């Protein structure tokens, strides 16, 4: 299934994308696409529906973030061997983790703000794993049972804030609009191997990132199991699994975003985002 949230900001409704690409309204079935809707029993109920029996959503409404009520975004740094090489960093022995504020979440076609004073705002196309059931001390071989599905996340980053303002990376990762997610959440059963998905990102028509999740150092089941050792993963939580090479910081010379540019990015089976940058 492909689950969406559509409508004006702050007024999104839950929906399901049928096989023809039409949005079907789920408002009578679930309150929203949140942790409760992503529980295994809820997803089983949604799978049992005939999409043709659901109200058709006319026109082309705005698509909002594909998940709401997100408790935390846990991101993994330097998780692609080719991206680590691009930055000159050593391959980490354990996953590098940091948080992004949930207030950074925005829709897949919304505007992305360039923060005031920023000269080094960057892009990162990432596979996001969305948790469907509570995970605490789960074994790697059991980890995937706790995954509801996947979506695209653009881990927008301000590199100066991230690297030169002391403390953790979170300051460079959490500005409003720095976590576009969607356009839809694809349930786990539709993605047989999340560790073999092509992914790409373009800025103003120039392709910078062109990678595949198979170069991830730490794979999805390991990440879910590993993180569950340190914190409880709750339904609706998001794990951003890292980015392939081609970020602006890695260009020679480095290239960063400025207002008035367009980012397009996609992951095989998960759709595409289109984001225009504006001054904050």
Secondary structure, DSSP 4 states (H G I P E B T S, - for coil): -EEEEESSTT--EEEEE-TTS-EEE-TTT-SSSSTTTTSHHHHHHHHTS-GGGSPBPPS-PPB--S--S---EEEEES-BHHHHHHHTPPPPSS-EEEEE-GGGEE-TTSEEEEPTT-S-EE--EEEEEEE-S-BSS--GGGGGGGEEEEEEEEE-EEHHHHHHSSS-GGGGT-STT-EEE-S-EEEGGG-S-TTS-EEEEEETTEEEEEEEGGGBSS-HHHHHHHHHTTS-B-TT-EEE----S--GGGSSS---B-TT-EEEEEETTTEEEEEEEEE-
